[in-house]
Amino acid sequence: MEVKKNASENTSAEKMLDLLKREVNKNRELVNEVLGRELQDKMNRYQKLEMLLSEPVTT
């Protein structure tokens, strides 16, 4: 979003490219953090379900 704001101002192409690279890196870090956490949560749930399903049936 910062790139669009600066594009309307007379910002040099080099500065715009630098801002875009920073924004991409920030978004990449956020995605890795969020997806990593969600993946870990899902793996934990899967392991708990596997344990429950492997227990003998009680009547």
C-alpha positions, 0 to 999 in steps of 0.5 A: 500500500505504501508503494501506491501512495509513493507512486502518486508522489514523484518518487524515484523508481529506485526508491519505489522498488526498494519500498516494494522489496521491503513490503514483499519481505514484510508480507513474506515474514507474516505469511510464514509466521501465520501459516507456520503457526496454523500448520503446527496447530493442525498437526497437533490436532491431527496427532491428538486425533490419531491417539484417540483413534488408536485407543481400544474401543470402550463399551 
